Each structure stands twice: as structure tokens, then as C-alpha cells.
Amino acid sequence: MGFFNKIKESLSKTRNNLVNKLEGIFKFSTKVDDETLEELEEALITADIGIKATENLISKLKEKVKANRIKDTEELKLVLKEEMINLFPKPSFNLKTPVIILIVGVNGVGKTTTIGKLANKLKSEGKKVIIAAADTFRAAAVEQLAIWGQRAGVEVIKQMEGSDPSSVLFDAIQAGKARRADVIICDTAGRLHTKRNLMEELKKLYRVADKEFPEAEKISYLVLDATTGQNAIAQAKIFKDAVNVNGIILTKLDGTAKGGVALAIASEMEIPVCYIGTGEGIEDIAEFNPREFVDAIFS
């Protein structure tokens, strides 16, 4: 199945939630007026696109309607699609190797699965990958990651449960240097009930990465669960305050009607969405393309 079709299939629930509402507006309103824009605003908010992103979109639409004298709803739909695409910031980095990738996010969002998929994807692109199992506090986290590492065919560096996460990353960096690895992917804990300790732990991981492998690029991806809708934005704010989040990986898009939250995150957090999970298999991860994402919602 091609990339676009896979995205389209995984967004089917989101499409039904959002596009059915929009099509109703475009179908029964032939002219563009204040009432049409108000209905459009309501539809966008109820599709988990969020108030800030919706206000941003409606403001841009009103500008375009006035400047271009748009009177036809079909033309308005095309402008809406373009403005949705423009909401997504572009990544400000290139994935140069060697690189240390920190995967952050709360427990339950799919970090372990995402690491397995990302390791598999990067390996299939010809990169040598090592995984650091630095979530040493969650029961079975290390074992689960070892299984995913085995499936992806990449080495997993681990220690005893309860070990210092920074020590695990230190070992992984030494192994990575010795084996000339291109990528070290580091799992991290996601215990928000001990937020201060967690954030200090993440900062310590950064310090170890900078000290032990200064020449490696450092990137942090925040994993968010699309099914949580607006809660994903609250999580993003917490992590953005603590660490330099370079990009977002959005999981479980195939199981939710709340895929519109990708637009809300992009607008409110100004963090690029870099990858999306499109299913449960090891190959079900795709680099995010804003145009194909929006096209898949509307198709």
C-alpha cells in the first residue's frame, strides 16, 4: 500500500468526523457569507482542531475572502486546505549522522512501539542503529524494548531495572562509538506524577549526550497519542517547558476521529510534526507530509 493510501486509510475516522461536517456546509451553502464562516468555525472546533488553530484559520480565510473576493464555497474549500497546510511549521533540522535521538512523552502514548518502528525505518534506510533502554523505572519497559529491538534487528543496550538512565545512555554511547553507529535512539521515562524528577532526569540525559558524544547531533522527539485529543497539547506544553522538543511523533492516528489535533498542536506549539504512526505493524510509521495529510483528510 502506498504512503498516501496508508495515511488516507488511517485517517478514515478523522475524515468522517471533520469532512462530513465541512461537506454539509459546502453542499448547502453556495455563497460565502458570515453565516458560512461561522458554521465552518464551529465544525473545525468540534473536530479537535482547537480554538486557537480554528481562530487562526478563520482569520486567514476572512482575509483571503476579502482580498480575492471569494464568493464560491468550492473556492473557499481550496483556500481552507492551503491554510491548513500552512499551519504546520517545517522542521528546522536535518537528520545528520551521528545523531542521538531522545524519545520523550508520558507513559501509554506508544513510546516503546514508536522506537521499534523508527529503529526499523532508519535501519531500512541503511543506517546502523543502537537503542538505549533508559526507561529503567517502568516495569517491563526494558523487556518490551528488547523484543522490538529483536524484531527490528538492532542492538539494545540495557541495565538492571531501577538503574540510572544516564548510565544506560553512557553505555549506549560507548557502544555506538565502538560499533560506528549512525543513530542512538534513547528511550526515556514518562512519569508525570513526579514531573520535577522526570524533567531533571531528561536534562541529565542531555548533559551526558553532550559530554560523551559532543560531535553527535542531538534531537528530541515528543511522542503524543492522537486519541487523547486536546490533552496532547497539555502534554506538549509540559515537555516543551523542560526540554528542547525538536519534533513530534503522533501515534494511534488510525484509531481515532481526533486526527485534527495535529493541526492544533502545529498551531499552538509551533513544533513540527515529523512522523505519524499509521498502524500496529513495525513498518507502520511514516514521515509526516502536511500536504498529503490534509489531502488525505479531504479525499
C-alpha positions as semicolon CSV with decimal commas, in nm:
position;residue;x (nm);y (nm);z (nm)
1;M;0,000;0,000;0,000
2;G;0,139;0,342;-0,098
3;F;0,213;0,615;0,154
4;F;-0,087;0,831;0,060
5;N;-0,330;0,537;0,073
6;K;-0,194;0,428;0,411
7;I;-0,239;0,780;0,551
8;K;-0,582;0,802;0,393
9;E;-0,685;0,471;0,550
10;S;-0,551;0,564;0,894
11;L;-0,736;0,897;0,883
12;S;-1,074;0,747;0,791
13;K;-1,229;0,820;1,133
14;T;-1,094;1,174;1,136
15;R;-1,222;1,226;0,782
16;N;-1,569;1,107;0,879
17;N;-1,566;1,337;1,182
18;L;-1,444;1,652;1,007
19;V;-1,512;1,631;0,636
20;N;-1,872;1,517;0,669
21;K;-1,939;1,836;0,868
22;L;-1,749;2,051;0,619
23;E;-1,913;1,892;0,316
24;G;-2,252;1,960;0,472
25;I;-2,161;2,328;0,492
26;F;-2,016;2,346;0,140
27;K;-2,306;2,147;-0,007
28;F;-2,588;2,354;0,138
29;S;-2,415;2,694;0,121
30;T;-2,345;2,804;-0,234
31;K;-2,227;3,153;-0,138
32;V;-1,963;3,265;0,108
33;D;-2,102;3,486;0,383
34;D;-2,064;3,541;0,760
35;E;-2,303;3,255;0,835
36;T;-2,097;3,012;0,625
37;L;-1,776;3,113;0,807
38;E;-1,946;3,079;1,148
39;E;-2,063;2,726;1,062
40;L;-1,714;2,645;0,939
41;E;-1,562;2,771;1,265
42;E;-1,796;2,553;1,471
43;A;-1,718;2,245;1,260
44;L;-1,342;2,294;1,297
45;I;-1,358;2,338;1,676
46;T;-1,573;2,024;1,725
47;A;-1,324;1,823;1,513
48;D;-1,049;1,871;1,775
49;I;-0,863;2,128;1,570
50;G;-0,880;2,351;1,878
51;I;-0,986;2,709;1,938
52;K;-0,650;2,877;1,866
53;A;-0,589;2,691;1,538
54;T;-0,952;2,746;1,431
55;E;-0,935;3,119;1,505
56;N;-0,610;3,131;1,307
57;L;-0,770;2,952;1,010
58;I;-1,092;3,160;1,012
59;S;-0,892;3,484;1,037
60;K;-0,683;3,383;0,733
61;L;-0,997;3,277;0,543
62;K;-1,167;3,612;0,608
63;E;-0,856;3,792;0,478
64;K;-0,848;3,579;0,162
65;V;-1,225;3,607;0,106
66;K;-1,199;3,987;0,122
67;A;-0,873;4,023;-0,075
68;N;-0,968;3,775;-0,351
69;R;-1,343;3,843;-0,344
70;I;-1,420;3,475;-0,295
71;K;-1,792;3,407;-0,336
72;D;-1,794;3,036;-0,420
73;T;-1,772;2,767;-0,144
74;E;-1,566;2,533;-0,365
75;E;-1,302;2,803;-0,395
76;L;-1,329;2,859;-0,018
77;K;-1,259;2,487;0,041
78;L;-0,938;2,507;-0,164
79;V;-0,823;2,810;0,035
80;L;-0,906;2,628;0,363
81;K;-0,690;2,332;0,258
82;E;-0,395;2,558;0,175
83;E;-0,425;2,744;0,505
84;M;-0,437;2,410;0,693
85;I;-0,115;2,305;0,521
86;N;0,045;2,641;0,610
87;L;-0,029;2,584;0,981
88;F;0,242;2,317;1,000
89;P;0,591;2,452;1,078
90;K;0,878;2,296;0,885
91;P;1,150;2,107;1,076
92;S;1,447;2,333;1,147
93;F;1,696;2,046;1,135
94;N;1,824;1,773;0,905
95;L;1,881;1,426;1,043
96;K;2,260;1,427;1,010
97;T;2,462;1,137;1,150
98;P;2,592;1,058;1,400
99;V;2,279;1,152;1,595
100;I;2,137;1,082;1,939
101;I;1,757;1,081;1,937
102;L;1,581;1,120;2,271
103;I;1,223;0,989;2,269
104;V;1,015;1,166;2,534
105;G;0,648;1,154;2,636
106;V;0,414;1,024;2,904
107;N;0,360;0,653;2,966
108;G;0,097;0,494;2,746
109;V;0,140;0,707;2,435
110;G;0,329;0,436;2,246
111;K;0,694;0,536;2,301
112;T;0,827;0,178;2,303
113;T;0,639;0,082;1,986
114;T;0,747;0,405;1,818
115;I;1,114;0,340;1,898
116;G;1,089;-0,007;1,743
117;K;0,926;0,132;1,428
118;L;1,170;0,423;1,400
119;A;1,471;0,194;1,451
120;N;1,338;-0,038;1,180
121;K;1,277;0,254;0,941
122;L;1,622;0,406;0,991
123;K;1,789;0,064;0,956
124;S;1,598;0,003;0,630
125;E;1,748;0,333;0,506
126;G;2,096;0,186;0,559
127;K;2,177;0,337;0,898
128;K;2,336;0,145;1,186
129;V;2,109;0,189;1,487
130;I;2,153;0,123;1,860
131;I;1,873;0,158;2,117
132;A;1,934;0,272;2,476
133;A;1,669;0,126;2,711
134;A;1,685;0,419;2,955
135;D;1,328;0,390;3,088
136;T;1,451;0,182;3,379
137;F;1,160;0,255;3,613
138;R;0,853;0,126;3,430
139;A;0,804;-0,245;3,486
140;A;0,864;-0,446;3,167
141;A;0,973;-0,138;2,967
142;V;1,322;-0,281;2,906
143;E;1,187;-0,625;2,810
144;Q;0,935;-0,475;2,567
145;L;1,205;-0,265;2,405
146;A;1,431;-0,571;2,376
147;I;1,154;-0,750;2,184
148;W;1,109;-0,455;1,947
149;G;1,486;-0,432;1,901
150;Q;1,496;-0,800;1,809
151;R;1,213;-0,752;1,559
152;A;1,393;-0,456;1,403
153;G;1,728;-0,637;1,410
154;V;1,907;-0,369;1,613
155;E;2,113;-0,389;1,932
156;V;1,950;-0,280;2,260
157;I;2,176;-0,157;2,542
158;K;2,016;-0,220;2,881
159;Q;2,085;-0,248;3,254
160;M;1,902;-0,372;3,561
161;E;1,558;-0,233;3,642
162;G;1,594;0,081;3,855
163;S;1,939;0,169;3,716
164;D;2,036;0,529;3,648
165;P;1,900;0,616;3,299
166;S;2,206;0,832;3,230
167;S;2,428;0,531;3,292
168;V;2,236;0,336;3,026
169;L;2,280;0,619;2,775
170;F;2,651;0,640;2,865
171;D;2,690;0,267;2,785
172;A;2,494;0,307;2,460
173;I;2,716;0,597;2,351
174;Q;3,032;0,395;2,418
175;A;2,884;0,101;2,224
176;G;2,776;0,335;1,945
177;K;3,124;0,480;1,910
178;A;3,286;0,136;1,916
179;R;3,047;-0,002;1,653
180;R;3,040;0,316;1,443
181;A;2,665;0,352;1,484
182;D;2,488;0,627;1,289
183;V;2,193;0,660;1,527
184;I;2,144;0,606;1,901
185;I;1,776;0,612;1,999
186;C;1,724;0,666;2,371
187;D;1,401;0,569;2,546
188;T;1,307;0,781;2,848
189;A;1,066;0,754;3,140
190;G;0,729;0,926;3,129
191;R;0,618;0,966;3,489
192;L;0,431;1,296;3,503
193;H;0,328;1,247;3,867
194;T;0,696;1,305;3,953
195;K;0,729;1,583;3,699
196;R;1,020;1,767;3,858
197;N;1,229;1,449;3,894
198;L;1,143;1,345;3,539
199;M;1,246;1,678;3,389
200;E;1,572;1,679;3,583
201;E;1,636;1,327;3,456
202;L;1,581;1,439;3,095
203;K;1,819;1,733;3,141
204;K;2,082;1,494;3,282
205;L;2,048;1,272;2,972
206;Y;2,116;1,577;2,756
207;R;2,425;1,661;2,961
208;V;2,561;1,306;2,924
209;A;2,494;1,313;2,548
210;D;2,674;1,647;2,510
211;K;2,970;1,544;2,724
212;E;3,025;1,193;2,590
213;F;2,941;1,248;2,223
214;P;2,979;1,625;2,151
215;E;3,011;1,573;1,776
216;A;2,675;1,393;1,750
217;E;2,362;1,588;1,667
218;K;2,100;1,579;1,946
219;I;1,732;1,563;1,859
220;S;1,434;1,507;2,085
221;Y;1,102;1,376;1,956
222;L;0,792;1,409;2,171
223;V;0,553;1,117;2,125
224;L;0,185;1,214;2,154
225;D;-0,123;0,991;2,134
226;A;-0,374;1,132;1,882
227;T;-0,664;0,961;2,063
228;T;-0,618;1,196;2,362
229;G;-0,718;1,498;2,153
230;Q;-0,666;1,830;2,330
231;N;-0,486;1,658;2,624
232;A;-0,197;1,603;2,385
233;I;-0,144;1,980;2,376
234;A;-0,124;1,999;2,756
235;Q;0,142;1,724;2,750
236;A;0,334;1,905;2,476
237;K;0,345;2,223;2,686
238;I;0,490;2,037;2,987
239;F;0,771;1,878;2,786
240;K;0,842;2,191;2,582
241;D;0,898;2,381;2,907
242;A;1,153;2,124;3,025
243;V;1,346;2,017;2,716
244;N;1,414;2,139;2,365
245;V;1,149;1,945;2,172
246;N;1,256;1,940;1,806
247;G;0,966;1,745;1,663
248;I;0,653;1,545;1,735
249;I;0,566;1,185;1,655
250;L;0,189;1,141;1,653
251;T;0,071;0,786;1,728
252;K;-0,259;0,595;1,700
253;L;-0,399;0,810;1,420
254;D;-0,566;0,501;1,278
255;G;-0,776;0,452;1,591
256;T;-0,920;0,799;1,640
257;A;-1,155;1,059;1,497
258;K;-0,934;1,324;1,663
259;G;-0,660;1,342;1,400
260;G;-0,741;1,711;1,368
261;V;-0,536;1,758;1,685
262;A;-0,227;1,752;1,458
263;L;-0,337;2,095;1,333
264;A;-0,397;2,217;1,689
265;I;-0,050;2,104;1,801
266;A;0,116;2,263;1,499
267;S;-0,062;2,594;1,553
268;E;-0,037;2,621;1,932
269;M;0,305;2,470;1,998
270;E;0,487;2,570;1,679
271;I;0,664;2,234;1,682
272;P;0,684;2,038;1,354
273;V;0,513;1,700;1,329
274;C;0,790;1,474;1,194
275;Y;0,642;1,122;1,195
276;I;0,300;0,964;1,232
277;G;0,201;0,613;1,335
278;T;-0,037;0,457;1,084
279;G;-0,099;0,113;1,234
280;E;0,036;-0,157;1,465
281;G;0,297;-0,320;1,240
282;I;0,669;-0,248;1,257
283;E;0,658;-0,069;0,921
284;D;0,357;0,145;1,018
285;I;0,539;0,474;1,063
286;A;0,565;0,747;0,803
287;E;0,746;1,077;0,766
288;F;0,490;1,350;0,803
289;N;0,394;1,544;0,492
290;P;0,148;1,829;0,565
291;R;0,005;1,841;0,212
292;E;-0,054;1,466;0,194
293;F;-0,203;1,473;0,545
294;V;-0,457;1,744;0,453
295;D;-0,526;1,584;0,113
296;A;-0,591;1,251;0,287
297;I;-0,843;1,413;0,523
298;F;-1,034;1,571;0,235
299;S;-1,005;1,288;-0,018
